[in-house]
C-alpha cells in the first residue's frame, strides 16, 4: 500500500479525533458519577424530597 504524507496525516487526524471523543466521554461519565453523589446528599438533607 502506498503511504503518502496525506494518508498518514489523515490517519493521525482520525486517531486524534477518536482520542478527543473518548476523553470527552470519560470526562462526562466521571462528572455524572460525581454529581449523582451530590444529588443524593442534597435529597438526604431535604428528607428525600426533590430540591
TAGI-V568251 format. One record per helix or strand. SS is the DSSP state (@ for helix, = for strand). FROM is the first residue (numbers start at 1). TO is the last residue. If there is no record, write none. Layout:
BEGIN
{{SS	FROM	TO} {SS	FROM	TO}}
END
This chain:
BEGIN
{{@	5	45}}
END
